[in-house]
Amino acid sequence: MTIQYHGLSYQYLNQGTRVADESDGNKSVVSLDDNSASVLTDFTRVRPFTITPTATIGETNHKMIACGVRLLFVTQNDQNLLGLIT
């Protein structure tokens, strides 16, 4: 049986947009009133991983498991950021 998923909406980022938050946001409990930066992954402390846009969902899932992450940056061959997958 094949499960179908719906795509999420997306937002374009301006060229040069930084993708690292420099604040320390490691909280174990959050509420709807907390600042969103408090739950971001700090890429100055956690290595970001990339994947190509031609990778299959299965390959993407395998890489996430192998790297111990739940998010990959999707990049072109020239390392331009196309988006992310979680």
N, CA, C and O atoms as a printed pandas DataFrame, in Angstrom:
     atom_number atom_name residue_name chain_id  residue_number  x_coord  y_coord  z_coord
0              1         N          MET        A               1    0.831   -1.176    0.000
1              2        CA          MET        A               1    0.000    0.000    0.000
2              3         C          MET        A               1    0.882    1.248    0.000
3              4         O          MET        A               1    1.800    1.356    0.813
4              5         N          THR        A               2    0.615    2.175   -0.891
5              6        CA          THR        A               2    1.372    3.410   -0.993
6              7         C          THR        A               2    0.674    4.513   -0.208
7              8         O          THR        A               2   -0.522    4.754   -0.374
8              9         N          ILE        A               3    1.438    5.171    0.641
9             10        CA          ILE        A               3    0.906    6.293    1.408
10            11         C          ILE        A               3    1.272    7.569    0.677
11            12         O          ILE        A               3    2.430    7.762    0.307
12            13         N          GLN        A               4    0.298    8.443    0.464
13            14        CA          GLN        A               4    0.566    9.717   -0.181
14            15         C          GLN        A               4    0.576   10.826    0.857
15            16         O          GLN        A               4   -0.245   10.849    1.773
16            17         N          TYR        A               5    1.515   11.738    0.698
17            18        CA          TYR        A               5    1.652   12.857    1.613
18            19         C          TYR        A               5    1.427   14.156    0.851
19            20         O          TYR        A               5    1.701   14.235   -0.347
20            21         N          HIS        A               6    0.936   15.157    1.537
21            22        CA          HIS        A               6    0.727   16.469    0.952
22            23         C          HIS        A               6    1.956   17.331    1.198
23            24         O          HIS        A               6    2.556   17.277    2.272
24            25         N          GLY        A               7    2.324   18.116    0.213
25            26        CA          GLY        A               7    3.460   19.018    0.347
26            27         C          GLY        A               7    3.155   20.158    1.299
27            28         O          GLY        A               7    1.998   20.537    1.479
28            29         N          LEU        A               8    4.187   20.696    1.900
29            30        CA          LEU        A               8    4.057   21.854    2.782
30            31         C          LEU        A               8    4.289   23.124    1.979
31            32         O          LEU        A               8    4.948   23.097    0.939
32            33         N          SER        A               9    3.754   24.219    2.455
33            34        CA          SER        A               9    3.991   25.487    1.778
34            35         C          SER        A               9    5.450   25.891    1.977
35            36         O          SER        A               9    6.121   25.401    2.885
36            37         N          TYR        A              10    5.924   26.778    1.131
37            38        CA          TYR        A              10    7.315   27.199    1.204
38            39         C          TYR        A              10    7.413   28.708    1.114
39            40         O          TYR        A              10    6.460   29.394    0.745
40            41         N          GLN        A              11    8.581   29.204    1.458
41            42        CA          GLN        A              11    8.833   30.639    1.403
42            43         C          GLN        A              11   10.227   30.846    0.833
43            44         O          GLN        A              11   11.176   30.176    1.240
44            45         N          TYR        A              12   10.350   31.770   -0.104
45            46        CA          TYR        A              12   11.655   32.080   -0.683
46            47         C          TYR        A              12   12.478   32.914    0.292
47            48         O          TYR        A              12   11.938   33.754    1.012
48            49         N          LEU        A              13   13.786   32.676    0.310
49            50        CA          LEU        A              13   14.708   33.459    1.123
50            51         C          LEU        A              13   15.537   34.326    0.197
51            52         O          LEU        A              13   15.875   33.910   -0.911
52            53         N          ASN        A              14   15.861   35.509    0.636
53            54        CA          ASN        A              14   16.709   36.398   -0.156
54            55         C          ASN        A              14   18.117   35.844   -0.232
55            56         O          ASN        A              14   18.577   35.172    0.691
56            57         N          GLN        A              15   18.809   36.126   -1.344
57            58        CA          GLN        A              15   20.187   35.695   -1.483
58            59         C          GLN        A              15   21.005   36.258   -0.333
59            60         O          GLN        A              15   20.857   37.427    0.021
60            61         N          GLY        A              16   21.860   35.440    0.248
61            62        CA          GLY        A              16   22.688   35.865    1.362
62            63         C          GLY        A              16   22.046   35.672    2.723
63            64         O          GLY        A              16   22.640   36.030    3.740
64            65         N          THR        A              17   20.831   35.107    2.764
65            66        CA          THR        A              17   20.172   34.869    4.040
66            67         C          THR        A              17   20.995   33.894    4.865
67            68         O          THR        A              17   21.404   32.843    4.372
68            69         N          ARG        A              18   21.238   34.244    6.122
69            70        CA          ARG        A              18   21.995   33.356    7.011
70            71         C          ARG        A              18   21.100   32.231    7.493
71            72         O          ARG        A              18   19.917   32.451    7.753
72            73         N          VAL        A              19   21.641   31.037    7.615
73            74        CA          VAL        A              19   20.862   29.891    8.067
74            75         C          VAL        A              19   21.358   29.362    9.408
75            76         O          VAL        A              19   21.076   28.217    9.763
76            77         N          ALA        A              20   22.094   30.182   10.154
77            78        CA          ALA        A              20   22.563   29.788   11.483
78            79         C          ALA        A              20   22.079   30.806   12.498
79            80         O          ALA        A              20   22.136   32.014   12.264
80            81         N          ASP        A              21   21.602   30.305   13.631
81            82        CA          ASP        A              21   21.206   31.175   14.725
82            83         C          ASP        A              21   22.297   31.095   15.766
83            84         O          ASP        A              21   22.698   29.999   16.157
84            85         N          GLU        A              22   22.783   32.227   16.220
85            86        CA          GLU        A              22   23.918   32.247   17.136
86            87         C          GLU        A              22   23.515   32.218   18.602
87            88         O          GLU        A              22   24.380   32.211   19.478
88            89         N          SER        A              23   22.216   32.201   18.884
89            90        CA          SER        A              23   21.800   32.157   20.287
90            91         C          SER        A              23   21.761   30.721   20.782
91            92         O          SER        A              23   21.682   29.788   19.982
92            93         N          ASP        A              24   21.817   30.540   22.078
93            94        CA          ASP        A              24   21.751   29.208   22.673
94            95         C          ASP        A              24   20.291   28.887   22.934
95            96         O          ASP        A              24   19.683   29.475   23.828
96            97         N          GLY        A              25   19.716   27.963   22.170
97            98        CA          GLY        A              25   18.295   27.694   22.282
98            99         C          GLY        A              25   17.977   26.278   22.683
99           100         O          GLY        A              25   17.027   25.697   22.159
100          101         N          ASN        A              26   18.724   25.706   23.579
101          102        CA          ASN        A              26   18.490   24.321   23.987
102          103         C          ASN        A              26   17.562   24.259   25.193
103          104         O          ASN        A              26   18.022   24.254   26.335
104          105         N          LYS        A              27   16.252   24.211   24.941
105          106        CA          LYS        A              27   15.262   24.078   26.004
106          107         C          LYS        A              27   14.537   22.758   25.802
107          108         O          LYS        A              27   14.249   22.372   24.669
108          109         N          SER        A              28   14.246   22.077   26.875
109          110        CA          SER        A              28   13.555   20.798   26.747
110          111         C          SER        A              28   12.041   20.958   26.750
111          112         O          SER        A              28   11.336   20.095   26.228
112          113         N          VAL        A              29   11.528   22.032   27.321
113          114        CA          VAL        A              29   10.086   22.274   27.360
114          115         C          VAL        A              29    9.841   23.668   26.794
115          116         O          VAL        A              29   10.489   24.636   27.193
116          117         N          VAL        A              30    8.899   23.758   25.860
117          118        CA          VAL        A              30    8.570   25.048   25.274
118          119         C          VAL        A              30    7.066   25.261   25.323
119          120         O          VAL        A              30    6.293   24.311   25.448
120          121         N          SER        A              31    6.665   26.517   25.224
121          122        CA          SER        A              31    5.243   26.842   25.186
122          123         C          SER        A              31    4.970   27.690   23.947
123          124         O          SER        A              31    5.903   28.114   23.264
124          125         N          LEU        A              32    3.717   27.933   23.663
125          126        CA          LEU        A              32    3.344   28.737   22.510
126          127         C          LEU        A              32    3.788   30.183   22.657
127          128         O          LEU        A              32    3.825   30.915   21.667
128          129         N          ASP        A              33    4.125   30.610   23.862
129          130        CA          ASP        A              33    4.571   31.976   24.099
130          131         C          ASP        A              33    6.073   32.155   23.962
131          132         O          ASP        A              33    6.558   33.286   23.991
132          133         N          ASP        A              34    6.836   31.049   23.810
133          134        CA          ASP        A              34    8.294   31.131   23.697
134          135         C          ASP        A              34    8.705   31.718   22.356
135          136         O          ASP        A              34    7.982   31.604   21.366
136          137         N          ASN        A              35    9.856   32.337   22.338
137          138        CA          ASN        A              35   10.449   32.858   21.121
138          139         C          ASN        A              35   10.818   31.684   20.216
139          140         O          ASN        A              35   11.358   30.686   20.691
140          141         N          SER        A              36   10.534   31.793   18.927
141          142        CA          SER        A              36   10.817   30.682   18.014
142          143         C          SER        A              36   12.304   30.353   17.956
143          144         O          SER        A              36   12.667   29.207   17.692
144          145         N          ALA        A              37   13.170   31.332   18.196
145          146        CA          ALA        A              37   14.609   31.083   18.179
146          147         C          ALA        A              37   15.032   30.104   19.272
147          148         O          ALA        A              37   16.107   29.511   19.187
148          149         N          SER        A              38   14.204   29.930   20.286
149          150        CA          SER        A              38   14.568   29.028   21.383
150          151         C          SER        A              38   14.509   27.557   20.993
151          152         O          SER        A              38   14.993   26.703   21.737
152          153         N          VAL        A              39   13.927   27.249   19.846
153          154        CA          VAL        A              39   13.833   25.845   19.431
154          155         C          VAL        A              39   14.544   25.575   18.108
155          156         O          VAL        A              39   14.396   24.497   17.532
156          157         N          LEU        A              40   15.307   26.538   17.629
157          158        CA          LEU        A              40   16.058   26.350   16.392
158          159         C          LEU        A              40   17.291   25.491   16.636
159          160         O          LEU        A              40   17.837   25.472   17.739
160          161         N          THR        A              41   17.718   24.792   15.618
161          162        CA          THR        A              41   18.982   24.071   15.675
162          163         C          THR        A              41   20.112   25.069   15.445
163          164         O          THR        A              41   20.089   25.818   14.468
164          165         N          ASP        A              42   21.080   25.084   16.320
165          166        CA          ASP        A              42   22.207   26.007   16.232
166          167         C          ASP        A              42   23.296   25.365   15.380
167          168         O          ASP        A              42   24.020   24.487   15.849
168          169         N          PHE        A              43   23.412   25.806   14.120
169          170        CA          PHE        A              43   24.378   25.203   13.215
170          171         C          PHE        A              43   25.804   25.651   13.474
171          172         O          PHE        A              43   26.719   25.229   12.767
172          173         N          THR        A              44   26.010   26.492   14.469
173          174        CA          THR        A              44   27.375   26.766   14.897
174          175         C          THR        A              44   27.849   25.665   15.848
175          176         O          THR        A              44   29.036   25.572   16.160
176          177         N          ARG        A              45   26.907   24.833   16.306
177          178        CA          ARG        A              45   27.228   23.730   17.227
178          179         C          ARG        A              45   26.917   22.355   16.658
179          180         O          ARG        A              45   27.525   21.361   17.055
180          181         N          VAL        A              46   25.966   22.298   15.723
181          182        CA          VAL        A              46   25.557   21.040   15.108
182          183         C          VAL        A              46   25.876   21.128   13.629
183          184         O          VAL        A              46   25.486   22.089   12.966
184          185         N          ARG        A              47   26.577   20.142   13.108
185          186        CA          ARG        A              47   26.956   20.159   11.701
186          187         C          ARG        A              47   25.730   20.006   10.803
187          188         O          ARG        A              47   24.964   19.058   10.971
188          189         N          PRO        A              48   25.530   20.920    9.854
189          190        CA          PRO        A              48   24.436   20.759    8.897
190          191         C          PRO        A              48   24.856   19.803    7.783
191          192         O          PRO        A              48   26.023   19.782    7.393
192          193         N          PHE        A              49   23.928   19.027    7.279
193          194        CA          PHE        A              49   24.189   18.092    6.193
194          195         C          PHE        A              49   23.344   18.481    4.989
195          196         O          PHE        A              49   22.273   19.070    5.135
196          197         N          THR        A              50   23.834   18.147    3.800
197          198        CA          THR        A              50   23.127   18.486    2.575
198          199         C          THR        A              50   22.790   17.234    1.778
199          200         O          THR        A              50   23.330   16.154    2.018
200          201         N          ILE        A              51   21.884   17.410    0.824
201          202        CA          ILE        A              51   21.518   16.346   -0.103
202          203         C          ILE        A              51   21.126   17.000   -1.418
203          204         O          ILE        A              51   20.732   18.166   -1.434
204          205         N          THR        A              52   21.229   16.269   -2.518
205          206        CA          THR        A              52   20.900   16.826   -3.828
206          207         C          THR        A              52   19.401   16.736   -4.082
207          208         O          THR        A              52   18.721   15.911   -3.472
208          209         N          PRO        A              53   18.880   17.570   -4.971
209          210        CA          PRO        A              53   17.445   17.534   -5.270
210          211         C          PRO        A              53   17.018   16.272   -6.019
211          212         O          PRO        A              53   15.823   15.996   -6.122
212          213         N          THR        A              54   17.959   15.514   -6.535
213          214        CA          THR        A              54   17.617   14.291   -7.266
214          215         C          THR        A              54   17.560   13.058   -6.365
215          216         O          THR        A              54   17.192   11.976   -6.823
216          217         N          ALA        A              55   17.919   13.208   -5.097
217          218        CA          ALA        A              55   17.878   12.076   -4.160
218          219         C          ALA        A              55   16.432   11.633   -3.948
219          220         O          ALA        A              55   15.518   12.456   -3.906
220          221         N          THR        A              56   16.243   10.347   -3.816
221          222        CA          THR        A              56   14.905    9.827   -3.547
222          223         C          THR        A              56   14.549   10.041   -2.079
223          224         O          THR        A              56   15.419   10.324   -1.255
224          225         N          ILE        A              57   13.282    9.904   -1.767
225          226        CA          ILE        A              57   12.848   10.006   -0.376
226          227         C          ILE        A              57   13.531    8.919    0.459
227          228         O          ILE        A              57   13.935    9.171    1.594
228          229         N          GLY        A              58   13.657    7.728   -0.092
229          230        CA          GLY        A              58   14.335    6.645    0.625
230          231         C          GLY        A              58   15.790    6.973    0.916
231          232         O          GLY        A              58   16.272    6.734    2.024
232          233         N          GLU        A              59   16.497    7.519   -0.073
233          234        CA          GLU        A              59   17.890    7.909    0.128
234          235         C          GLU        A              59   17.995    9.032    1.157
235          236         O          GLU        A              59   18.910    9.051    1.980
236          237         N          THR        A              60   17.055    9.957    1.099
237          238        CA          THR        A              60   17.036   11.065    2.043
238          239         C          THR        A              60   16.827   10.556    3.458
239          240         O          THR        A              60   17.526   10.972    4.382
240          241         N          ASN        A              61   15.870    9.660    3.631
241          242        CA          ASN        A              61   15.603    9.081    4.950
242          243         C          ASN        A              61   16.826    8.334    5.465
243          244         O          ASN        A              61   17.175    8.457    6.639
244          245         N          HIS        A              62   17.474    7.569    4.608
245          246        CA          HIS        A              62   18.668    6.817    5.005
246          247         C          HIS        A              62   19.782    7.770    5.449
247          248         O          HIS        A              62   20.452    7.518    6.451
248          249         N          LYS        A              63   19.979    8.862    4.706
249          250        CA          LYS        A              63   21.035    9.808    5.073
250          251         C          LYS        A              63   20.732   10.475    6.406
251          252         O          LYS        A              63   21.635   10.669    7.219
252          253         N          MET        A              64   19.458   10.831    6.643
253          254        CA          MET        A              64   19.092   11.435    7.927
254          255         C          MET        A              64   19.412   10.489    9.081
255          256         O          MET        A              64   19.965   10.902   10.100
256          257         N          ILE        A              65   19.060    9.226    8.911
257          258        CA          ILE        A              65   19.331    8.235    9.961
258          259         C          ILE        A              65   20.834    8.075   10.158
259          260         O          ILE        A              65   21.316    8.067   11.291
260          261         N          ALA        A              66   21.574    7.947    9.060
261          262        CA          ALA        A              66   23.020    7.742    9.145
262          263         C          ALA        A              66   23.725    8.939    9.786
263          264         O          ALA        A              66   24.704    8.772   10.514
264          265         N          CYS        A              67   23.225   10.142    9.515
265          266        CA          CYS        A              67   23.849   11.364   10.058
266          267         C          CYS        A              67   23.290   11.759   11.418
267          268         O          CYS        A              67   23.835   12.642   12.080
268          269         N          GLY        A              68   22.205   11.108   11.840
269          270        CA          GLY        A              68   21.596   11.423   13.128
270          271         C          GLY        A              68   20.920   12.778   13.147
271          272         O          GLY        A              68   20.943   13.471   14.164
272          273         N          VAL        A              69   20.310   13.168   12.015
273          274        CA          VAL        A              69   19.636   14.462   11.922
274          275         C          VAL        A              69   18.205   14.267   11.447
275          276         O          VAL        A              69   17.838   13.199   10.955
276          277         N          ARG        A              70   17.404   15.311   11.602
277          278        CA          ARG        A              70   16.019   15.277   11.135
278          279         C          ARG        A              70   15.750   16.341   10.088
279          280         O          ARG        A              70   14.600   16.591    9.727
280          281         N          LEU        A              71   16.814   16.970    9.600
281          282        CA          LEU        A              71   16.698   18.010    8.588
282          283         C          LEU        A              71   17.925   17.966    7.692
283          284         O          LEU        A              71   19.051   17.834    8.171
284          285         N          LEU        A              72   17.699   18.078    6.389
285          286        CA          LEU        A              72   18.796   18.185    5.433
286          287         C          LEU        A              72   18.563   19.414    4.569
287          288         O          LEU        A              72   17.427   19.718    4.206
288          289         N          PHE        A              73   19.650   20.126    4.239
289          290        CA          PHE        A              73   19.565   21.220    3.287
290          291         C          PHE        A              73   19.666   20.623    1.885
291          292         O          PHE        A              73   20.556   19.816    1.613
292          293         N          VAL        A              74   18.765   21.016    1.004
293          294        CA          VAL        A              74   18.794   20.559   -0.380
294          295         C          VAL        A              74   19.573   21.601   -1.167
295          296         O          VAL        A              74   19.191   22.770   -1.218
296          297         N          THR        A              75   20.681   21.161   -1.786
297          298        CA          THR        A              75   21.565   22.091   -2.480
298          299         C          THR        A              75   21.840   21.628   -3.899
299          300         O          THR        A              75   21.810   20.434   -4.198
300          301         N          GLN        A              76   22.110   22.597   -4.768
301          302        CA          GLN        A              76   22.546   22.301   -6.124
302          303         C          GLN        A              76   24.009   21.898   -6.089
303          304         O          GLN        A              76   24.653   21.984   -5.043
304          305         N          ASN        A              77   24.534   21.464   -7.212
305          306        CA          ASN        A              77   25.942   21.059   -7.285
306          307         C          ASN        A              77   26.896   22.175   -6.889
307          308         O          ASN        A              77   27.987   21.902   -6.390
308          309         N          ASP        A              78   26.504   23.430   -7.102
309          310        CA          ASP        A              78   27.354   24.559   -6.730
310          311         C          ASP        A              78   27.132   24.993   -5.284
311          312         O          ASP        A              78   27.622   26.039   -4.859
312          313         N          GLN        A              79   26.386   24.174   -4.530
313          314        CA          GLN        A              79   26.089   24.392   -3.116
314          315         C          GLN        A              79   25.129   25.543   -2.866
315          316         O          GLN        A              79   25.015   26.003   -1.730
316          317         N          ASN        A              80   24.431   26.026   -3.899
317          318        CA          ASN        A              80   23.370   27.008   -3.675
318          319         C          ASN        A              80   22.204   26.318   -2.994
319          320         O          ASN        A              80   21.794   25.231   -3.399
320          321         N          LEU        A              81   21.680   26.942   -1.974
321          322        CA          LEU        A              81   20.574   26.385   -1.210
322          323         C          LEU        A              81   19.285   26.462   -2.011
323          324         O          LEU        A              81   18.880   27.538   -2.450
324          325         N          LEU        A              82   18.637   25.302   -2.200
325          326        CA          LEU        A              82   17.349   25.246   -2.862
326          327         C          LEU        A              82   16.206   25.190   -1.851
327          328         O          LEU        A              82   15.127   25.730   -2.095
328          329         N          GLY        A              83   16.446   24.537   -0.719
329          330        CA          GLY        A              83   15.418   24.394    0.291
330          331         C          GLY        A              83   15.877   23.437    1.364
331          332         O          GLY        A              83   17.070   23.170    1.507
332          333         N          LEU        A              84   14.926   22.924    2.117
333          334        CA          LEU        A              84   15.259   21.947    3.142
334          335         C          LEU        A              84   14.179   20.892    3.206
335          336         O          LEU        A              84   13.047   21.109    2.774
336          337         N          ILE        A              85   14.544   19.757    3.748
337          338        CA          ILE        A              85   13.595   18.661    3.915
338          339         C          ILE        A              85   13.719   18.148    5.337
339          340         O          ILE        A              85   14.817   17.941    5.854
340          341         N          THR        A              86   12.550   17.947    5.960
341          342        CA          THR        A              86   12.533   17.450    7.344
342          343         C          THR        A              86   11.736   16.164    7.417
343          344         O          THR        A              86   11.600   15.583    8.494
